[in-house]
Amino acid sequence: MKPIKSGKLRQRFLLQAPTVPETFDSYGQPVPSFDDVGTFWGEIIPLGGYEAVKARQIYAEATHQINMRWQGLALPVDSTYRVLRTENGVTRTFGIGSINDVEFRHRQYSILAKEVKDL
């Protein structure tokens, strides 16, 4: 495996985990709420053309790939988490579709995510 080039990981991401006690709206439907886990450096790559088609064969929808360093066993990231990216005052929300530990070496995550439009 090639070393991770730190220059590529120059974008800041906020990782959020769902809160355990869910809140409910007036109709009894759960309202998702999230707590901040931490901010991390990473790289976001929009999937276009062939990559998006390839990703959709395995996962329902994937619009972006997010690469970040492995955060250790103390941070068990899974598909219930979400990633926020703020740039120029605009916050984009990404729902995690899958998380891959690149080559199972505990050095880097490769996350397939879908951009979520908040209402």
C-alpha positions in Angstrom: 0.0 0.0 0.0 1.2 3.5 -0.8 1.7 5.9 2.0 -1.2 8.3 2.6 -0.4 11.7 1.1 -1.4 14.2 3.8 -1.7 17.0 1.2 -4.8 15.4 -0.2 -6.5 15.3 3.2 -7.0 19.1 3.4 -10.8 19.4 3.8 -12.4 19.5 7.3 -15.4 17.2 8.0 -17.6 17.0 11.0 -18.6 13.5 11.9 -21.9 13.1 13.7 -23.5 10.1 15.5 -27.2 9.6 16.0 -28.4 10.2 19.5 -29.7 7.2 21.5 -32.9 8.7 22.9 -34.8 9.6 19.8 -37.2 12.5 19.8 -40.7 12.2 18.3 -42.9 14.7 16.4 -46.6 15.3 17.1 -47.5 12.3 15.0 -45.3 9.9 16.9 -42.7 9.6 14.1 -39.0 9.6 15.1 -37.1 12.8 14.4 -33.4 12.1 13.8 -31.0 14.0 15.9 -27.2 13.9 15.9 -24.4 14.6 18.3 -21.0 15.8 17.1 -18.2 13.2 17.4 -15.3 15.2 16.1 -13.8 17.1 13.2 -11.4 15.3 10.9 -9.3 16.0 7.9 -10.3 14.2 4.7 -10.8 14.3 0.9 -14.1 14.3 -0.9 -14.4 13.1 -4.5 -17.6 13.5 -6.5 -18.5 10.2 -8.2 -19.3 10.7 -11.9 -20.0 8.5 -14.8 -18.4 5.0 -14.4 -17.6 5.3 -10.7 -21.2 6.2 -9.8 -22.6 3.3 -11.9 -20.1 0.9 -10.3 -21.0 2.2 -6.8 -24.7 1.8 -7.4 -24.3 -1.8 -8.3 -23.4 -2.6 -4.7 -25.1 0.2 -2.8 -28.4 1.9 -3.6 -27.0 5.3 -4.3 -23.6 6.9 -3.9 -22.8 10.4 -5.1 -19.4 11.0 -3.3 -16.4 9.1 -2.0 -14.9 10.5 1.2 -11.4 9.4 2.2 -10.1 10.0 5.7 -7.6 8.5 8.1 -8.6 5.6 10.3 -9.8 6.9 13.6 -9.0 3.9 15.8 -11.1 1.3 17.6 -12.4 4.0 20.0 -14.5 5.5 17.2 -16.7 2.7 15.6 -18.0 4.6 12.6 -20.9 2.9 10.9 -23.6 3.7 8.3 -25.9 5.4 10.9 -23.4 8.2 11.2 -23.3 11.2 8.9 -20.7 13.6 7.6 -21.0 17.4 7.4 -18.8 19.6 5.1 -18.9 23.4 5.5 -17.4 25.5 2.8 -17.9 29.2 2.2 -20.8 29.3 4.7 -22.7 26.4 2.9 -23.1 23.2 4.9 -23.5 19.9 2.9 -24.7 16.8 4.6 -23.7 13.3 3.5 -25.3 10.1 4.6 -22.9 7.1 4.9 -23.7 4.2 2.6 -20.7 2.0 3.3 -17.3 2.3 5.0 -14.3 0.4 3.8 -11.1 -0.1 5.8 -8.6 0.2 2.9 -6.7 -3.1 2.6 -7.8 -3.9 6.2 -4.7 -2.2 7.5 -6.4 0.3 9.9 -4.9 3.3 8.1 -7.6 4.8 5.9 -11.4 4.8 5.5 -12.9 5.0 2.1 -16.6 6.0 2.6 -19.3 5.9 -0.1 -21.8 8.5 0.7 -24.9 10.2 -0.7 -25.5 13.9 -0.4 -28.7 14.5 1.6 -30.9 17.5 1.1 -32.2 18.8 4.4 -35.7 20.1 4.4 
